[in-house]
Amino acid sequence: METNTKPQVNTNSIVSLTLGIVSIFIPIIGFITGIIAIIFYKKASNQIAATNQSGKGLAIAGLVCSIVGVISQLFFVMGIITFMFGGTTVDYE
């Protein structure tokens, strides 16, 4: 009998991808989930290198999504601040 054993997918890479996708679509909270996704990417990358698990592509996709999410959240917050304070003028007469 032949057994086909595939390497197990790393759980941290799945979590990284999930949080990276969430960071793109949820305002304000997405910044926090993006940073957490980057941390999970680093943990997954280290575990994949140490063991023979699969999921490197999922971890990289999580990293990319989280970077996009964090940058878009920063632009969103900067846009809100600009909108709130950009139109104010001070009259010194």
PEDA-V705615 format. One record per residue. N is the residue number from 1. SS is DSSP state (hx for helix, st for strand, lp for the rest). OMEGA is omega in whole degrees, -180 to 180 (999 if undefined). Layout:
# PEDA-V705615
n=[N N]
ss=[SS SS]
omega=[OMEGA OMEGA]
This chain:
# PEDA-V705615
n=[1 2 3 4 5 6 7 8 9 10 11 12 13 14 15 16 17 18 19 20 21 22 23 24 25 26 27 28 29 30 31 32 33 34 35 36 37 38 39 40 41 42 43 44 45 46 47 48 49 50 51 52 53 54 55 56 57 58 59 60 61 62 63 64 65 66 67 68 69 70 71 72 73 74 75 76 77 78 79 80 81 82 83 84 85 86 87 88 89 90 91 92 93]
ss=[lp lp lp lp lp lp lp lp st lp hx hx hx hx hx hx hx hx hx hx hx hx hx hx hx lp lp lp hx hx hx hx hx hx hx hx hx hx hx hx hx hx hx hx hx hx hx hx hx hx lp lp lp st lp hx hx hx hx hx hx hx hx hx hx hx hx hx hx hx hx hx hx hx hx hx hx hx hx hx hx hx hx hx hx lp lp lp lp lp lp lp lp]
omega=[-178 177 -180 -179 176 176 -179 178 -180 -178 -179 177 177 178 179 179 -179 180 177 178 179 -178 179 -168 -178 -179 178 179 179 178 -180 -179 176 178 178 179 177 177 178 175 -178 178 -180 -180 179 -180 180 178 -177 -178 180 179 174 179 180 179 177 180 179 177 176 178 -179 180 -179 177 177 -180 -179 180 179 177 177 177 179 -180 178 176 177 180 179 179 -177 -173 -177 -176 -178 176 179 180 -176 179 999]
